[in-house]
Amino acid sequence: MSAFGERISAKTNQSTIRVEVAEWGDENEPMVLFATPLNAGEFSKLQKKHPNFLNNMTVEGLIDMLIMKAMDGEGNKAFDVGDKPVLMRQPVGLVSNVAGQLMGEIASVEDAKKD
């Protein structure tokens, strides 16, 4: 890796986003999901499967992003592709809200290109 690449790697923000989902929890506590910010490689992967992802978000694209990014408290993937049919039967507003929170601060193509 180049010297510049090493500097960038050392400064890469790996902060964790925490989202509580009462609707998916049990009667005592909400389900808690975690994610790191969507990075350029992950964004590119989503764009290939869901063209124009940030400007034309489909529910399926949001669910694929949830499957890609959501983790449990130990850093393990929260969902896998086998969960997609269950997630597809969830209310659109709920899926959109959870996915939006897990995406963090990225709200536009311009924001994504800044990373």
N, C-alpha and C positions, 0 to 999 in steps of 0.2 A: 504494500500500500504506500502511496506517496505521502510526503510530509503533510501536505494539505489535507489529504484524505484522513490521516491519523488525527489531525487537529479537529476536523469536523466530527469524526467518530467519537472523540473524547467529549465533545460538546452536545452530542445528540441527546435531546430531552426524552427521557423515558418515564415521565410522570404518569401516574395511573389515575384514570377516571373511575369514579365509584358511582354506581346507579342502584337505587333501591326500587324494586318493582313489587309493590304491595299485591297487585293482582296475581302474581305468580308465586307468592309466598304461601305460608300456611297461616292459620289463625293467630299465631303468636308473633310472627315476624315476617318481613318481606323477603323476597329473593334478592340477594345482593350480587350484582354483576360488576366486573371490573374490565377495563380495557386500557391499552396504551393508545396514544393518539394515532390516527390513521396516517401511515407514512406513504411516501411517493410510490413505492413498489406495490403496496396493497391497493392504493388508489388506481394504479395502472391495471392491476388484475381485475378490479371491479369494472373499470371502463371497458375492458375487452369483452366482458360478459354482458354488461349493461351500458351500451354506448350513451354518452352524454349524462352519466350518472348523477352528477351534482345539479345539473340544470333540469333534469327530467327524472326525478327519483320515482322508481316504481316500487311497489310493496315487495316484489320478489327481490329487487336489488337491495332493499333495506334488510330483508331477511338474510340474504347472502352475506351482507356486511356483518350482521349479528353473529352468524355462524363463524365467520372469519375472525372476528375481534373479541367476542365476549369470553371472559374467563371467570372461574370461580375464585374464591379467596386464596387458593394455593397456587394460582397461575395456570391451572389446567383449563383446556377448552371447555366452555360451559355447554356448547351445542355441537352437534355434528350433522352431516347431511341427512341422516336418518330422522332428525328432528324437524326438518323442513316442512313436511306435511302438517305437523302439529302447529308450527309457527304460522303457516299460511292460513290456518283456521282462526287465528287470533284477531281481535278487532283492529282495524287499520290504524285508528288513532293511537292505540296502545303500542303497536309495533313501531309506528312513526316516532312516538315520544321516546321510547327506549333507545331506538337506533340513533335518534338525534342527540340524545344525551351521551351515548357512547362515542359518537363522532367528535364530541368536544367542540372546539372552536371553529372547525371548518364549516363554512356555510356557503361557499361559492367556489367556482373554479379558480378565481384569483387567489383566494385563501389557500387552496390546495397547492397551487404553483409556488407559493412562498416557501413551502417546506423543502 
